[in-house]
Amino acid sequence: MLRKYLKLEDPKLVSIMHKNNALDYPSKPYPSEEAIKQAIEDIAAANLELKLTDKEFTDTALLKEIDREGFFTAIQR
């Protein structure tokens, strides 16, 4: 995609850019506790009567299921 959309011809440059961008993403995209807590705080500030906990706000069941099945490991190969 880098080659196509940025019209890059140098395969070495494309490879370097791909590796650099890949480092920005976690290998398993589970939400971080800090991010969830911050989102809850932001929502609560705008909606004072709303009381949420991180367990009520997130459901990682699907992520855990595909993780158990080896999905994340398979796409990293």
Secondary structure as UniProt FT lines:
FT   HELIX           2..6
FT   HELIX           11..22
FT   TURN            23..24
FT   HELIX           33..46
FT   TURN            48..49
FT   HELIX           54..57
FT   HELIX           61..68
FT   TURN            69..70
FT   HELIX           71..75
//
